């Protein structure tokens, strides 16, 4: 079982096709849309499709940067497919593009990694997320992994990427 509860320490852009490291990873397809609300990007809908026999589910969530005092006002949690379809048809924020990606979770040398491989208008963007306590030592990564460390992750958040027309 892969531990996905550890906090994120580093984000890096992969500068290569990650196929060789992803063969044994647990993969999940995600389609994320934003809903019209008081603030752009405040609510998002997510259609999560595990690619290994687990159940597909639909959810609505407040964007993580929103103040927690408003969480009570904002619907969140798992919803039915019918609710998902209705919200998408009636409240989708058409100013923001859907984010389509495949998320790969895997462990390597005792550390948990997650790769977000984007599709459609963001094709070619692959972000490596290191989830563990402690610092990343570049020597811990396989020698053929070419990565670029992100100092400012804000331009790579889902909300920022939904505002882009291309990568």
N, C-alpha and C positions, 0 to 999 in steps of 0.2 A: 504494500500500500504506500502510495506517495503522499508525503506530508506537505499539504499546501497551505498550512496555517502559519508558517514562518514569515516574518516580515521581509519585505523587499529591501535589498541593500544596494543593488546596482542594476542599471539598465545599459545595454550595449547594443549597437547596431551590428548585425552580422553582415559582413562584406563578402558573403559567398552563399551559394545555395545550400541550405542545411540538410539536404537529403540523407547524407551519411550518418548524421547523429540522430535522426528522427525515426529511423526504422523501428526501434524498440520503444518509442515514446507512446504515452497514452494521448490520443488526439481527440479534440473536440472542435466541431465547427460552430461558429458563433456569428449571428447576424444581429447587429445592434442598430436601432433607430431611436431618434429623439422625438419627444412629444412637445407640442405647443404648451407652454406654461408661462407663469408670470416672468420667469427669467429664462433666456435661451439656454437649452441644454440641461434644464433642471431635472427633467424626468427622462429616463430612457427605457425602452422596451428591448428585451433580449430574447432571442430564439436560440436555445442552446441544444446542439445535436451531438451527443457523444457518439463517436464512431465505432464503439466497441460493445454494442449491445445494451447499454444503459438506456434509460428512458429519456426521450426528448422532453424538454420543458420550456415553458414560456414564463417570463418574469417581467415585472415592472419595478424600477428602483429609482430612488433619488440619486442624482450624480454625487459622487463621494465628497466633493468639495463643498457641498451645501451645508450650512450650519445645522447641527443636530437638533436645535430647538424647533426647527420647522419640520422635522421628520414625522411628527404626529399628524401634520396636515397633508403629507405626501403619501399617496398609496405606494405600498411596496410589497414584494413577495411573489410567490408563484401564482400565475393566473391560468385560466383555461385557454385553449386554442381559440375558442370563439371570442373571448375577451380580447385576446391578442389581435385577431383579425379586425375586430371592430375598432379598437384603439388606433391601430395602424391606418385604417381607412378614414377615420374621423378626426384624429388629433396629431398625425405625424407632422413634424416640423420640416417642411419641404426646403427650408433654407440650408438644412444640414444633410449631408449625404449619409446613407447607411454605411456602417463599418462592417465589412465582411472579412473574417479572418479564421484561420485554423490555429488553435492553441495546442501546443505539444508540451506535455509535462514529462520530465525524466530526471533520474538521478545519475550523477557522474562523480566518482571519487568522493562519495559521502556528502555531496552538496546537491540541493534541488535546483533545477533549472526549468524555465518555461520559455518557449519560443513562441512569439506571436508572428505568424506568417500571414500578411495581408493580401487581399484579393481586390479585384475590380480596379477602382481609381487609385488604389494604393499598392498595386502589384509591384513587387520588387522590394518592398519594405519588410524586413525581418528583424524583430527586436528580441534580444536575449535578455531575460529577466532572471537574475540570480536571487534565489530565496533562501537565505540562511543567515545565521548570526555570524558576525565577524567580517573581516575584510577580504576582498578578492585579490588573490595573488595571480597575476597573469600566467605564471608558470604552472598553475593548477589546471589551466585550460589545455586541451589538446593543441599540439604545435601547429596543426593546419587550420585551426579556427582563426579567422581574421575578423577582428572586432574593432569597433570604434566606440570609445566610452562616451556616453552622453553626460555632459556636465549639467545641462538644463533640460530636464525631461518635459517641461511644460508644453513644448511644441509637439510632443508625441503622445499626449493624452488622447483618449478616444474623442473627446469633445473637440480638441484642436484638429485632429485628423478628419473629423466629420465636416469641418469648415473648408477643407482643402478640395480643390478640383482634381488634382493629380499629385503623384509623388515624383 
